[in-house]
Amino acid sequence: MRILGEACLLIAFVGSGFAAFASLAVAARQHRQVRWAGIGAAGLSVLGLTIVAVILAWALVCKDLSFAYVAQYSSQQLPWHYSLSALWVGQAGSLLLWAWLLGVLALLFRGWPFSRGPVCPRAENASGRNATTGALREPAFGVLMAYLCFLTAVMVFAADPLEASLSPVREGSGLSPLLQHPAMLIHPPVVFLGYALWTVPFALATVALGSGRLEGDWIRQARPWALAAWSVLGIGILLGADWAYEELGWGGYWGWDPVENGSLIPWLTGTALIHGLMAWQYGGVLKKTTVGLAIATFALCNFATFLTRSGVFSSLHAFSRSPIGWLFLVLMIGLAVAGVAAVIWRRRLLSAERPMCSVLSREAFVVLGVLALLLLATTALVGTVSTALSALILGRAVMVGPAFYNGVLTPVGLTLLLTTALAPLLRWGRGPGSARTRWLIGSSCVGGAVLIATAVAGVRHPIALAVAGLAGLAVVAFAGAARLDAPRRDSVRTVRGMWLAWRAGRRQYAGFVIHLGLMSLAIGVTGSSLGKREQGFQMSEGQTVDWAGHRIRLAHVRQRELPDKLAAEAVLEISRGGRRQTTLVPAQHYHKLHQEWTTEVAIHSTWNGDFYTILHSETADGQLSLTFVETPLMRWLWMGGAIMVLGTCVRLWPGGEPSARPALSGRKGNDKTNERVRAEWSRRPCPRPKSQI
């Protein structure tokens, strides 16, 4: 089996390299045989990676310790599902998963139905497919396969997932107890899927820059892939936050760890990229920034890989020191240099089509939001690399704490919330009209009223008050946009008119739903950060304490012996207002194989907040050391992520594409006029792209 896997890995390496060469050659000269040979080689490469992944997964589940990877990350006592998750826990296995996901996405991209592109009939070929779209897709597929060849080359020459054990072993090292958590079953694959998805916008931007086809067709192809990548990577980040919140036992979900930042930074630049694509398509601005962001986001995905594989940073998330990380760093630097050179080369084609006519136009707010996102991403990047750079330059490491990041996050976050709240009432290319101005004033008044009501309710922190006011403003602005876009004949029947407006502009309103999800997430982050309280207690069995409106009784202490671990548990009875709320059982687990203790927290979650309990240890006098944490509004954070994912799914759902043809009257009796307009439109000559004039 191992020999078959090694052969398949070599086939994947050679096949992906040939597919890249064939696709780029076909882009220069049309050769049908070479095209089909390249597609076949790509399929063979993905098939080879699939066989390698299946062999390694089977070896992990069956505990075949003749594989070095299995001996390092699995054991006889490990449950099968955690043994399977070891496939993406190790360095070589995660590279294999990344490469396989990229290969599947490349084939999906190559075979996906062509978009209609420009609606001019003369711009389409005989098969009905847009010629410009096909011209971009073929070389972009070659770029994807070239990157797949890079990943497989790393596995072939530096990180072989099927490497044999040097000496026979009876028991493996096993998976770290901290990684034996349900969130870690799906968190790494989701993150790597996000990284793989970001490769598609990068490939399209690279081909558009190289060919000079920057008239906008690459935007229509890149936007769905960028939005999918943004959503998937965001899900991966939230899953990682949930794992940290439940497994690490410190009461938080984000610690600005360098490896956490490694995933956050491309998500921030990817968010800016999505809005830059919109500004380019609808406002004709931010062209240089958008192309640069497409390249930078992909480069930063490689930077995240460098963080986990170079050994420069010490983290629970990171792998051991390896030269592989430096390969990704060199690739990232090369992409950055080539991207800057290409943007300078095509600077004339990337000039803005028209100046912004109003500071209250939607593109002006997009520019402000993009700048805020880039400032936050730069702060995270500087804080992440500062420790390594200071040790290299100054000879001593300078540690950057959360205060450094939070000092930038607060003003930047409020700016982003303001731009997202007002976005529904703004228009592309012009300022708001009288009706929208009235809604802007009205929504601002409602936001102020919500701020005052929040202050009356007892909230005093200015950041919390600002977030509450902006959330109220966002809800009213969303409703106002739907009301203004409703057909006039439904002006009285408001609900029906807003529903028709939603149906007519489904994708636009899906974006506004994502904005509402961001507001919910911001409420959760603000409440959990500013209102968090914690206190430690020494308790004996049967003792009761009152804290934060809760009555906590330590009912009893119990110990259990499981096949692979020992469990010490504290049974806590939680009451509030004289009524029993729940029973929580925080614990400490001693893992026999690794000979280490892990903390297992217990959480009672409501819409008001989480009551979080931690068992530390037993003191010398027989008491238990416990910590209780109250974290307000945590459910709003998770709900915000769910709303953003829902909005993304609605936005990406096929169908409902608005027609770009001239609007025709819907009145009866105008059939002849409609036919005449259609005939004139079909005879109209197709405009040539600016790059060809």
C-alpha positions in Angstrom: 0.0 0.0 0.0 2.8 2.4 0.9 4.6 1.8 -2.4 1.3 2.4 -4.3 0.9 5.7 -2.4 4.4 6.8 -3.2 3.9 6.1 -6.9 0.6 8.0 -6.8 2.3 11.0 -5.2 4.9 11.1 -7.9 2.1 10.8 -10.5 0.3 13.8 -8.9 3.5 15.8 -9.0 4.3 15.1 -12.7 0.6 15.4 -13.7 0.0 18.7 -12.1 3.2 20.1 -13.6 2.2 18.9 -17.1 -1.3 20.2 -16.7 0.1 23.7 -15.7 2.4 23.7 -18.8 -0.4 22.5 -21.1 -2.9 25.1 -19.9 -0.5 28.0 -20.2 0.6 26.7 -23.7 -3.0 26.5 -24.9 -3.6 30.0 -23.7 -0.9 31.2 -26.0 -1.8 28.9 -29.0 -5.0 27.0 -29.3 -4.3 23.2 -29.5 -7.3 21.1 -28.8 -5.2 17.9 -28.2 -2.9 19.7 -25.8 -5.9 21.1 -23.9 -7.5 17.7 -23.4 -4.1 16.2 -22.5 -3.7 18.9 -19.8 -7.2 18.3 -18.4 -6.5 14.6 -18.3 -3.2 15.1 -16.5 -5.0 17.3 -14.0 -7.6 14.6 -13.4 -4.9 12.0 -13.0 -3.1 14.2 -10.5 -6.2 14.7 -8.4 -6.9 10.9 -8.6 -3.3 10.2 -7.4 -3.7 12.6 -4.4 -7.1 11.0 -3.6 -5.4 7.5 -3.5 -2.6 8.9 -1.3 -5.2 10.5 1.1 -7.2 7.3 1.3 -4.2 5.1 2.0 -3.0 7.5 4.8 -6.5 7.7 6.3 -6.9 3.9 6.2 -3.5 3.5 7.9 -4.5 6.0 10.7 -7.9 4.3 11.3 -6.3 0.8 11.3 -3.4 2.0 13.5 -0.7 0.8 11.0 2.4 1.9 12.9 4.7 1.0 10.0 3.9 4.6 8.7 5.9 7.2 10.5 3.0 9.6 10.3 0.7 7.1 12.0 3.2 6.4 14.7 3.6 10.1 15.4 0.0 11.2 15.6 -2.1 8.1 16.4 -2.2 5.4 19.1 -4.0 2.1 19.8 -6.2 3.9 22.5 -7.2 6.8 20.3 -10.9 6.6 19.0 -11.2 6.1 15.3 -12.6 9.6 14.6 -9.8 11.3 16.3 -7.3 9.0 14.5 -8.9 10.1 11.2 -8.6 13.8 12.3 -4.8 13.2 12.7 -4.8 13.3 8.9 -4.8 17.1 9.0 -3.1 17.6 12.4 0.5 16.8 11.2 2.6 18.8 8.8 2.7 16.4 5.9 -1.0 15.4 6.3 -2.2 18.9 6.3 -0.2 19.6 3.1 -1.8 16.5 1.5 -5.3 17.7 2.5 -4.5 21.2 1.2 -3.2 19.9 -2.1 -6.2 17.5 -2.6 -8.7 20.3 -1.9 -6.9 22.6 -4.3 -6.9 19.9 -7.0 -10.6 19.3 -6.6 -11.4 23.0 -6.7 -9.2 23.5 -9.8 -11.2 20.8 -11.7 -14.4 22.4 -10.5 -13.2 25.8 -11.7 -12.2 24.3 -15.1 -15.5 22.5 -15.6 -17.9 25.1 -14.1 -20.4 26.4 -16.6 -19.2 29.6 -18.3 -20.8 32.8 -17.1 -22.6 34.8 -19.7 -20.3 37.7 -19.3 -21.1 40.7 -21.5 -24.7 40.6 -22.8 -23.8 41.7 -26.3 -24.6 38.8 -28.7 -21.5 39.5 -30.8 -19.3 38.9 -27.8 -20.4 35.2 -27.6 -19.0 32.4 -29.7 -21.0 29.9 -31.6 -21.4 27.6 -28.5 -23.0 30.4 -26.5 -20.0 30.8 -24.3 -18.3 34.0 -23.6 -15.0 34.2 -25.4 -13.3 36.5 -22.9 -14.3 34.3 -20.0 -12.8 31.2 -21.7 -9.6 33.2 -22.5 -9.2 33.9 -18.8 -10.2 30.5 -17.5 -7.7 28.4 -19.4 -4.5 30.2 -18.1 -6.1 30.6 -14.7 -6.5 26.9 -14.5 -2.8 26.6 -15.4 -1.9 28.9 -12.5 -4.0 26.7 -10.2 -2.2 23.6 -11.4 1.2 25.3 -11.0 0.5 25.9 -7.4 -0.7 22.4 -7.0 2.6 21.3 -8.5 4.4 23.4 -5.8 2.5 21.7 -3.0 3.1 18.2 -4.3 6.8 19.0 -4.8 7.0 20.0 -1.2 5.6 16.6 -0.2 7.7 14.7 -2.6 11.0 16.3 -1.6 10.5 17.5 2.0 7.4 16.2 3.8 6.4 12.8 2.6 3.1 11.8 4.3 3.7 8.1 3.6 7.2 7.9 5.0 8.0 4.5 6.6 8.9 4.2 10.3 12.7 3.8 10.8 12.1 1.3 13.5 9.1 -0.8 14.5 7.0 0.5 17.4 4.2 -1.1 19.4 2.5 2.1 20.4 2.3 5.5 18.7 2.7 8.9 20.3 -1.0 9.7 19.9 -2.9 12.9 19.3 -2.4 15.7 21.8 -5.2 15.7 24.3 -5.9 19.4 23.7 -6.7 18.5 20.0 -9.2 15.8 20.9 -12.2 18.1 20.6 -15.1 18.0 18.2 -14.2 21.5 16.8 -10.8 20.2 15.8 -12.4 17.5 13.7 -13.5 20.1 11.1 -11.6 23.3 12.0 -8.3 22.5 10.1 -10.1 21.2 6.9 -12.3 24.3 6.8 -9.3 26.6 7.1 -7.4 24.8 4.4 -10.4 24.8 2.2 -10.5 28.6 2.6 -6.9 28.9 1.7 -7.5 26.7 -1.4 -10.5 28.9 -2.4 -8.4 32.1 -2.2 -6.2 30.7 -5.0 -8.9 31.1 -7.6 -9.2 35.0 -7.3 -5.4 35.1 -7.3 -5.2 33.1 -10.4 -7.8 35.2 -12.2 -6.1 38.4 -11.1 -2.7 37.2 -12.2 -4.0 36.2 -15.7 -5.9 39.5 -16.1 -2.7 41.4 -15.3 -0.5 39.4 -17.6 -2.9 39.5 -20.5 -4.2 43.0 -20.0 -7.8 41.8 -19.9 -8.8 44.1 -17.1 -12.1 45.3 -18.5 -14.0 43.6 -15.8 -14.8 40.0 -16.8 -12.3 38.6 -14.3 -14.3 40.5 -11.6 -17.5 38.6 -12.4 -15.6 35.3 -12.2 -13.6 36.1 -9.1 -16.4 37.6 -6.9 -18.3 34.3 -6.2 -15.0 32.4 -5.4 -13.8 35.3 -3.2 -17.1 35.4 -1.3 -17.0 31.6 -0.8 -13.4 31.7 0.4 -14.2 34.6 2.8 -17.1 32.7 4.3 -15.3 29.4 4.6 -12.2 30.9 6.2 -14.4 32.9 8.5 -16.2 29.7 9.6 -12.8 28.1 10.2 -11.7 31.1 12.4 -14.9 30.9 14.5 -14.5 27.1 14.9 -11.0 27.7 16.2 -12.3 30.4 18.6 -14.9 27.9 19.8 -12.2 25.3 20.4 -10.1 27.8 22.4 -13.1 28.9 24.4 -14.1 25.3 25.4 -10.8 23.4 25.5 -8.0 25.7 26.7 -9.8 26.5 30.0 -9.0 30.2 30.2 -12.4 31.7 29.7 -11.6 33.5 26.4 -11.8 32.7 22.7 -9.1 34.9 21.1 -5.7 35.7 22.4 -4.0 37.3 19.4 -1.7 34.3 19.1 0.6 34.5 16.1 -0.9 31.5 14.4 -4.5 32.8 15.1 -3.4 36.1 13.4 -2.0 34.1 10.5 -5.6 33.1 9.5 -7.2 36.4 10.5 -4.9 38.6 8.3 -5.9 37.0 4.9 -9.5 37.1 6.1 -9.3 40.9 6.7 -7.6 41.5 3.3 -10.1 39.2 1.7 -12.9 41.2 3.1 -11.3 44.3 1.6 -10.9 42.5 -1.7 -14.6 41.6 -1.9 -15.5 45.3 -1.4 -12.8 46.4 -3.8 -14.3 44.1 -6.5 -17.7 45.8 -5.9 -16.2 49.3 -6.1 -14.5 48.4 -9.4 -17.6 46.8 -10.9 -20.1 49.5 -9.9 -18.0 52.6 -9.3 -14.9 52.1 -11.5 -12.5 52.9 -8.6 -10.0 51.0 -6.5 -8.6 49.0 -9.4 -5.0 49.0 -8.4 -5.9 48.2 -4.8 -8.3 45.4 -5.8 -5.7 43.6 -8.0 -3.1 44.0 -5.3 -5.4 42.6 -2.7 -6.2 39.5 -4.8 -2.4 38.8 -4.9 -1.8 39.9 -1.3 -4.5 37.7 0.2 -3.1 34.6 -1.5 0.4 35.5 -0.4 -0.8 36.0 3.2 -2.3 32.5 3.1 1.2 31.2 2.4 2.5 33.5 5.2 0.1 31.7 7.6 1.6 28.4 6.5 5.1 29.9 7.1 4.0 30.8 10.7 3.0 27.2 11.5 5.9 25.4 9.8 9.0 27.6 10.3 9.5 27.1 14.0 10.0 30.9 14.4 6.9 31.1 16.6 6.1 28.9 19.6 2.4 28.1 19.7 0.1 25.2 20.4 -1.1 25.6 16.8 2.3 25.4 15.3 4.4 22.5 14.0 8.0 21.8 14.8 10.8 23.7 13.2 11.1 22.8 9.5 12.6 24.2 6.3 9.2 23.8 4.6 7.9 27.1 6.1 10.8 29.0 4.5 9.7 27.8 1.1 6.3 29.4 1.6 7.9 32.6 2.9 10.1 32.8 -0.3 7.0 32.2 -2.4 5.1 34.9 -0.5 8.0 37.4 -1.1 8.2 36.5 -4.8 4.4 37.0 -5.2 4.6 40.4 -3.5 7.5 41.6 -5.7 5.9 40.3 -8.9 2.5 41.7 -7.9 3.8 45.2 -7.3 5.8 45.1 -10.6 2.7 43.9 -12.5 0.5 46.7 -11.1 3.1 49.3 -12.0 3.3 47.8 -15.5 -0.5 48.0 -16.0 -1.1 51.2 -14.1 -2.7 52.9 -17.1 -5.3 50.2 -17.6 -5.9 50.3 -13.8 -6.6 54.0 -13.6 -10.0 55.0 -12.2 -12.8 55.5 -14.7 -14.2 58.6 -13.0 -13.6 60.6 -9.8 -15.9 60.1 -6.8 -18.6 62.7 -7.0 -19.8 62.6 -3.4 -18.3 61.7 0.0 -21.7 60.1 0.7 -21.6 57.8 -2.3 -21.3 54.1 -1.7 -17.8 53.9 -3.3 -16.5 56.6 -0.9 -17.6 54.5 2.1 -16.2 51.4 0.5 -12.8 53.2 0.2 -13.1 54.2 3.9 -13.9 50.6 4.9 -11.1 49.2 2.8 -8.6 51.5 4.4 -9.8 50.5 7.9 -9.5 46.8 7.1 -6.0 47.3 5.7 -5.0 49.2 8.8 -6.3 46.4 11.1 -4.5 43.8 8.9 -1.3 45.7 9.0 -1.5 46.1 12.8 -2.0 42.3 13.2 0.9 41.6 10.8 3.3 44.0 12.6 2.3 42.6 16.0 2.8 39.1 14.7 6.3 39.5 13.2 7.5 42.0 15.8 8.7 39.4 18.2 10.8 37.6 15.6 12.1 40.8 14.0 13.0 42.3 17.4 15.0 39.2 18.3 16.8 39.4 15.0 17.5 43.1 15.0 17.8 44.0 18.7 19.0 40.7 20.0 16.1 40.4 22.4 12.5 39.5 21.8 9.9 42.3 22.3 6.5 40.8 23.2 3.4 42.5 21.9 0.3 42.1 24.2 -3.4 42.4 23.5 -3.4 46.1 24.4 -1.4 46.8 21.2 -4.1 45.2 19.0 -7.1 46.4 20.9 -5.8 50.0 20.8 -6.2 49.9 17.0 -9.2 47.5 16.9 -11.5 49.9 18.8 -11.5 52.9 16.5 -11.1 50.8 13.3 -13.9 48.5 14.4 -16.3 51.4 15.1 -15.4 52.9 11.7 -16.2 49.6 10.0 -19.5 49.3 11.8 -20.5 52.8 10.7 -19.7 52.1 7.1 -21.7 48.9 7.1 -24.6 50.4 8.9 -25.0 53.2 6.4 -24.3 51.2 3.3 -27.9 50.2 2.4 -29.0 53.8 2.1 -26.1 54.9 -0.1 -25.9 54.7 -3.9 -23.1 54.1 -6.4 -21.8 57.1 -8.3 -23.9 59.7 -6.5 -25.0 61.0 -3.2 -28.2 60.2 -1.5 -31.4 61.8 -2.8 -34.0 63.6 -0.7 -35.8 60.4 0.3 -32.6 58.6 1.3 -31.4 61.6 3.2 -34.6 61.5 5.3 -34.0 57.9 6.0 -30.4 58.6 6.9 -31.5 61.2 9.4 -34.3 59.0 10.7 -32.0 56.0 11.2 -29.4 58.1 12.9 -32.1 59.3 15.3 -33.2 55.7 16.0 -29.5 54.8 16.6 -29.3 57.7 19.1 -32.5 56.5 20.8 -31.1 53.0 21.1 -27.9 54.4 22.6 -29.9 56.4 25.2 -32.0 53.4 26.1 -28.9 51.3 26.5 -27.5 53.9 28.9 -30.7 54.0 30.8 -30.5 50.2 31.1 -27.3 50.6 33.0 -24.5 50.3 30.4 -21.9 53.0 30.9 -18.9 52.1 28.7 -18.7 54.4 25.7 -17.7 51.6 23.3 -20.7 49.5 24.3 -23.0 52.5 23.9 -21.6 53.2 20.4 -22.0 49.6 19.3 -25.6 49.5 20.5 -26.4 52.8 18.7 -24.8 51.6 15.4 -26.6 48.3 15.6 -30.0 50.2 15.9 -28.9 52.4 13.0 -28.0 49.4 10.9 -31.4 47.7 11.4 -33.4 50.8 10.5 -31.2 51.5 7.5 -31.7 48.0 6.2 -35.5 48.4 6.5 -35.3 51.8 4.9 -33.4 50.5 1.9 -36.0 47.8 1.3 -38.8 50.3 1.7 -37.2 52.8 -0.8 -36.6 50.0 -3.3 -40.2 48.7 -3.1 -42.4 49.3 -6.2 -44.5 52.5 -5.9 -47.7 50.7 -6.3 -47.0 48.8 -3.1 -46.2 51.9 -1.1 -49.1 51.3 1.2 -48.6 47.6 1.6 -45.2 48.0 3.1 -44.4 44.4 3.9 -45.3 43.1 0.4 -43.3 45.9 -1.2 -40.2 45.2 0.9 -40.6 41.5 -0.1 -40.7 42.4 -3.8 -37.6 44.6 -3.3 -35.8 41.7 -1.7 -36.7 39.4 -4.6 -35.6 41.9 -7.2 -32.3 42.6 -5.4 -31.7 39.3 -3.6 -27.9 39.4 -3.9 -27.6 43.0 -2.8 -29.8 42.4 0.2 -27.9 39.2 1.0 -24.9 41.5 1.4 -26.8 43.7 3.8 -27.8 40.6 5.8 -24.1 39.8 6.1 -23.7 43.3 7.5 -26.3 42.6 10.1 -24.5 39.5 11.0 -21.3 41.6 11.5 -23.3 43.8 13.9 -24.5 40.8 15.9 -20.9 39.5 16.1 -19.7 43.0 17.2 -22.3 43.0 20.0 -21.0 39.6 21.2 -17.4 40.7 21.0 -18.1 44.0 22.8 -20.3 42.4 25.6 -17.9 39.5 26.2 -14.8 41.7 26.3 -16.1 44.7 28.3 -18.5 42.9 30.6 -16.4 39.8 31.5 -16.1 39.0 35.2 -14.2 36.2 36.9 -13.2 35.2 40.4 -11.5 32.3 42.0 -12.8 30.4 45.0 -11.6 27.7 47.4 -14.6 25.4 48.1 -15.2 22.3 50.2 -17.8 19.6 49.4 -21.3 20.9 50.3 -20.2 24.5 50.5 -22.3 27.3 48.8 -21.1 30.7 47.5 -22.9 33.6 46.0 -21.4 35.4 43.1 -22.6 37.6 40.2 -26.3 36.8 41.0 -25.7 33.1 41.0 -25.7 30.7 44.0 -23.2 27.9 43.4 -23.2 24.8 45.6 -20.4 22.2 45.3 -22.6 19.2 45.6 -19.9 16.5 45.6 -16.6 15.5 44.1 -16.1 12.3 42.1 -13.4 10.5 40.4 -13.7 8.1 37.5 -11.2 5.8 35.7 -11.7 5.5 31.9 -9.7 3.3 29.6 -7.3 6.1 28.5 -7.6 8.6 31.3 -8.5 9.5 34.9 -11.2 12.1 35.5 -11.6 14.3 38.6 -15.0 16.1 38.5 -16.7 18.7 40.6 -20.5 18.6 40.5 -21.9 22.2 40.8 -25.5 23.1 41.4 -26.2 26.5 39.9 -29.2 28.6 41.1 -30.4 32.0 40.3 -33.3 34.0 41.9 -34.0 31.0 44.2 -34.6 28.6 41.3 -32.3 25.8 40.1 -30.8 26.7 36.7 -28.6 23.8 35.8 -25.9 21.4 37.0 -22.3 21.9 35.7 -19.5 19.4 36.0 -16.1 21.0 35.3 -13.3 18.4 35.4 -9.6 17.7 35.2 -8.5 14.8 33.0 -5.2 12.9 33.4 -4.2 11.2 30.1 -2.3 8.1 30.7 -0.4 7.9 27.4 0.8 11.5 27.4 1.0 11.7 31.2 -0.5 15.2 31.3 -3.5 17.0 32.8 -6.1 18.9 30.7 -8.9 21.2 31.8 -12.5 20.4 30.8 -14.7 23.4 31.5 -18.5 23.4 31.9 -20.6 26.2 30.5 -24.2 27.3 31.0 -25.2 29.4 28.0 -28.2 31.8 27.7 -28.9 34.9 25.6 -27.7 37.1 28.4 -24.4 35.4 28.6 -22.4 32.3 29.6 -21.6 31.1 33.1 -18.2 29.5 32.7 -16.7 27.2 35.4 -13.1 25.9 35.6 -11.8 23.3 38.0 -8.1 23.8 38.6 -6.8 21.5 41.4 -7.1 20.3 44.9 -5.4 22.4 47.6 -3.3 21.0 50.5 -6.2 21.2 52.9 -8.6 19.2 50.7 -10.5 22.1 49.2 -11.0 22.5 45.4 -9.7 25.5 43.5 -12.4 26.8 41.1 -12.8 29.8 38.9 -16.1 31.2 37.8 -16.4 33.4 34.8 -19.4 35.4 33.6 -19.2 36.3 29.9 -22.1 38.4 28.6 -23.7 38.1 25.2 -21.5 35.2 23.9 -24.5 33.7 22.0 -24.7 37.0 19.9 -21.1 36.3 18.7 -21.9 32.8 17.5 -25.3 34.0 16.1 -23.5 36.7 14.1 -21.3 34.2 12.5 -24.3 32.0 11.6 -26.1 35.1 10.0 -23.0 36.0 8.0 -22.9 32.4 6.6 -26.6 32.4 5.8 -26.2 35.7 3.9 -23.3 34.3 2.0 -25.3 31.2 1.0 -28.2 33.4 -0.2 -25.8 35.6 -2.1 -24.1 32.6 -3.9 -27.4 30.8 -4.6 -27.6 30.6 -8.5 -30.4 32.3 -10.4 -32.0 35.7 -10.4 -29.2 37.3 -12.4 -30.5 40.8 -13.4 -30.6 41.5 -17.1 -28.2 44.0 -18.5 -30.5 44.8 -21.5 -32.3 48.1 -21.7 -35.3 48.2 -19.4 -38.5 47.7 -21.4 -41.9 49.0 -20.4 -44.2 46.6 -18.8 -47.3 48.3 -19.9 -49.8 46.6 -22.2 -50.0 47.8 -25.8 -46.3 48.3 -26.1 -45.4 45.0 -27.8 -44.4 46.7 -31.1 -42.3 49.2 -29.2 -40.6 46.5 -27.2 -39.8 44.5 -30.4 -38.4 47.5 -32.0 -36.1 48.3 -29.1 -34.9 44.7 -28.9 -34.2 44.7 -32.6 -32.2 48.0 -32.3 -30.3 46.6 -29.4 -29.3 43.4 -31.2 -28.0 45.3 -34.2 -26.0 47.6 -32.0 -22.2 47.1 -32.5 -20.4 45.6 -29.6 -18.1 48.0 -27.7 -14.5 47.1 -27.7 -12.7 46.8 -24.4 -10.7 49.8 -23.4 -7.5 47.8 -23.5 -8.1 47.1 -27.2 -8.9 50.7 -28.3 
